[in-house]
Amino acid sequence: MINNQQIRQIQYKINNRPRANLNFYSPKEIFFLYLQNNKVAFSS
């Protein structure tokens, strides 16, 4: 059985691994670059 900690470790590895199709940025870096360059409104 997979627990939450193991899922978080897998998520971390996936989201922080550079990708060739992202010009060797990680998905996490692309996400935060997008947020920096675009004004995003969050509603509650």
C-alpha angles and dihedrals in degrees: 000000000000117000130205094261092056091048090052091050091052091047090051092051093047096046096045099046114105116240127211091217089055091054089260095304119128120243088248092055092048091050093052093043088054091051091049094050098041127052106235122190118210119199127203 
